[in-house]
């Protein structure tokens, strides 16, 4: 069912008002194809922009069939994608053919395919064909089997755009949270905990709140690392030794930042209403409240990149792949946020590293 039109001639000098969003399908053996199809099947989501799905047409068609959704996209070979005036186009990777994917399993083939989709979306962003990237879920084991040296999208995108200063952030449930550290064990974190680790996410969050979310004078709250935020160093001195100096450095840069607050009260309603963004010191400290507030609708966004990149806040869910049981809520919100930021804000490259950030 082809209700919308496209033209694959040359790119016009002025883009249409709606942003052009590149969406990677994710691992073909997971729920990525299903959530992409379900999200874009919503006419309210499609009305937000123009879309190129970097994916495999037969896999997407199977997901649509499982969900009882008539195909709403055009399929064209990847090499012919040039201009999308409206609607949804699947840039089909014919090199993979009709492959018998091992549904619900990590595999070298699944990793190779999902990597290829991301690589092409990166090239499209570099050439300014697309205004933002939305990434579907990949499997880290599959990437490793395919020989990828990166643990996930964030690190791969940072390397592709030669960005050394970047942070993972999450939007959902009325909060915006950036993580100072991500995939580090708690015992290992102590070896990396320094002024730069804390200052960087404060600075990048402040920039994103201004440039991407249109908040002229953002207010940022910072979590402590220890119980009761150390309580005058009774339960650890990292607040006095690292976090407070990093916050003062941010204030010297004109950033409005408060804290460090005890982690267990950082996200109480009163603070959620008062602050525009939050900085958590480690993964679960930031992700537990986000997932409590917005388990099915939270969005992952990468700060510090010269492009807009959003993603679902979930994995490939191999246990329910190809069963039509996946919830597209997070993908819908990832697309919605990408359209909002790409349309109303001009992404800017991350600032150069500050020479005066010492390690402690």
N, C-alpha and C positions, 0 to 999 in steps of 0.2 A: 504494500500500500504506500504509494509515493505521493504524498500530499504537498511537499515543499520542493522548491527548485534550487538548483545550483548551476554555476557556470564555471567551467575549468579553463577559462582563457587567462589572459594576463591580469595581474593585480592592478586595480585602479589606483590613481594617485591618492584618493581619500578613502579611508575605510568606512564601512557602514557604522551606524551608531552602536550597534550591539557588538560586544567583544567576541572575538573568535577564540574559543577555548579548545585546547588539545587534551583529549582524555585517553590515557593508556588503559587498556583492558585488564592488565594484570596477568597473573598466571592462568593459562587456559584450563588448568586442572582444578582451579578453586572457584570461589563464588564471585570473582571479579566480573566475568561476563554477565552474570545474572544481575548484579547490583547496578552495573552500567545501563543495561537494557531497561530495568525497572525504573531507574531514576529518570532517564530521558524519555520514557514513555509518558511521564507526567507533563501535560501541555504547559503547565505553569512553569516548570523548570526549563522546557525548551524555549519558552518565550523570553528567557533572560539573555540569550546569546545565540551564537552560531557555533557549531560543534564539529570537530573532527575526532572520530574515535580511531585511535591507532590500535588495530586489533585484527582478528581473524573472523571473516564474515560467517563462515560455517559454524563457528563456535557461538557467536552472538545469535545467529539464527536459531540454533538449538536451544539456547537459554530463553529466547523469546517464545519459542514453541512450548516449552515446559510451562511458561507463565501464562500462556494463552494470549500473548501480545502480538498483534500483526506487525510485521516489520515496518518501521516508520523512517527508515534511513535509505540513502543511496549507497551502493557499493561501487567504488572505483579503485583501480590499482593505485598503490602508493605513489608510483612515479608520476601519476597524472594529477595529483592534488596540487592545485594552485590557488583557486579562488572559491570561496564559499560565501554566497550572498545571503543564504538563509538555510535554516533547517539543520539536518544532521547527515554527515557523510562518514562512511566507514572507509578509511584508508586501508585496504586489504593487502596483507603481506602474502603474496602468491607464492613466495619461496617456500612456505611451510606446507602448502597444499592441504589436502584433507587428511590431517594426521590423526591417528587413533590415540588421542591423549589418554594417559593413565589418570582418569578422574579420581580426585581425592588422594593423590600421592605426590610426594616430592620426586622430581626427576630432572635429569640433565636437560631433556628436551623442553620441559616446561620452563626451566630457568633460562635456557637459550632464547626461547620465544619472548618471554617477558622482558628480558634484557634488550632484545632487539627493538621492541616497541618503545621502551624508554629512550633508547639512543636516538630513534627517529624523532620523537617529540622534542628532545633536546636540540637537535639540529633545526627543527622548525622554529623553536623559540629563538635560537641564535640568528636565524635569517629573518626574524620579525614576521614570519607567516602567522604565528599564533600569538595571542596576548597573554596567555597563562597556561600552565600545565596542571591538570588534575590526574593524580596517579591512582590506579587501581591496586589492590593488594597483591603483593608478591610473596614468595616463600624463600626465606633466607637460605635454607638447605638447598633448594633447587638452584639458587644463584651460585652457591659454592660448588655444586656439582657441575655447573656450566663453566666454572673457572673464574668467576667474578671475585675480585679482591675486596669488594665493598660489602659491608654487612647489610646495607639497605639503601633506599632511595636518597636519603638525606646526604649521606657521604658521597654517593655517586654524583649527585647533582652539584655538590660543592666542588668536587674535583673537576667536573666538566666545565664549570664556570670559573675555575681558578679562584675560588672563594675560600679563604682560610679562617674567616671570622663568621661563623654561622651558629644558629641555635634552633633547636626543635621547640615549637610552640603549639598550643592547642586552644581551640575556640569552641565553646559550647556551654550551655546552661547559664548563659549570661556572664561568663568569665573568659578572660584571655590569660593564659598561663604560659610562661616560657621556662624551660628547664635549663639550669646552669650546667648540669651534667646529665648524661642520658644512660647509655648502656655500660655503666661502671658498677662493679660490686661495691657494697658499702665500705668494706675494709680497704678496698683499693682507692676509694674516693679520697681518703686522707692524704695519699701521695700526690694528688692533683689539685688539692684545695688551696687556691691562691687568689690574689687580688684580681688577676685577669679573668679567672673562671667566673667570678661574681660580677665584675664590672661589665664584661662584654654583654651578657644577656640584658642587663639593665639598659645599656646604651642602645642595643639593637631593638629592644621592645619600645623604647621611647621613640625611636625613629619610625618604627612600623605604625605605632599608634597615630603619629602625625601624618606620615606620608600615605599610608594604606587605609587607615580608618577615619581620617579626617578630624582627629581630635587635636585642637590647636594647643591646648595646655594639659597634657595627660598627667595623671597622678598614678604613681606606681608603688605597690607595697611589696616588701621583700620578706621572705621567710627566714627564720633562723635555722641553723643546722641541728642544734641540740634540743633536748626537752626544755621547755620554758625559755627558749632562746638563750640557753646557757645560765640564766639567772645570775648575772654578775660573775660569770666564769666558774660557778660552782659545779656545773655539769659539762664543762668543756669551754675552751677559750676562743674557739673559732669566730664567734660573733665579735668579740673585742679585737681580735688579732687580724681578722681577714674581712668579715662582712661589713663592719662599720667603716673601716677605711675605704673599702670599695664604694660604699654608698656616698661617702664624702667626696670621693673622686668624681662620682656621677653628678653630685650637686655642683661641683666646680665647673662642670660642663653645662650647667643650666638645667639639669634634670630634676624634676620634683619627685623625690623618692622618700618613703618612710619605712621604718622598721629598725632592726629586724624584729618581726613579730613571732611569738610562739607558733610553731607550725600547726598546732591543734586548734588555734583560733584564727588562722589567717583567712579562712573562707567563710566565716560566719556572715549572716545576711548584712549586718551593718557595714562590714568592710567591703563586701561585694558591691554594695551601693555606692560606696565612697570612692573606690579606686577603679581606674580604667584597665589596669593590667597588674599581674602578679608574677613574681620571680620565685620559683621553687628551687631548692638546692640539689635535689636528686629526683630520679624518675618517679617513684611511687608517691613521693610527697606531693607532686603536682598532679599525677594521673589519677590517684584515688578520688579526690574531690571532683575532678572533671567527669570521671565515669559515673560517679554517684549522681551528678547533676544532669548528665547528658549521655548516658551509655550508648544509645542508638543514634545519636545525632552529632557527636563531637567530631571536630575536624582538625587534622594535623596540618600545620602551615610552617614552612621553613623561613626563618628570618635570616637576613644577611645576603640572600641571593639577589642578583640584578634582575630577576624575573619573579613573577608571582607563581608559587607552587603550593597547591593544597592537596590533601589526600584524605582518604577514609582513615578512621581511627580504629581499624581492625585488620586482622590478617586474612589469609585465604580460606579459613574455616573448612578445611578438607573434609571434616566429618559430615557436613551438610551440602557439599558441592553436588550440583546437578540434581537437587531434590526440590527446587523451587521454594526453599524455606528461608532464604536469606532476606534480611531486612535492608532495604535500600536507603534508610534514613540518613546514614552518615555520608553516603555518596551524594545524595541530594543536597545536603548542606555543604559538602566540599565544592560542588558545582556552583551552588548559590553564592558562596563566599568568593570563589574565584571570579565570577562574573561581577560581583559588587566591587571588589578591589581593582580588577582590571579596567572597569569602566570609569570609576570615579577617582582613581589615583594613578599617579605616574611612578612606577617602581624606580628606585634609584640604586646604584651600586652601593655595597656596604662601604663604610668609611675605612680609610687606611688604618692599619694597626697603630694604636697609640704607643709611642716610644717610651712613655713614662709609666707603664704598667709593670711594676716589679713582681716577682714571684716571692712568696713567703713560705 
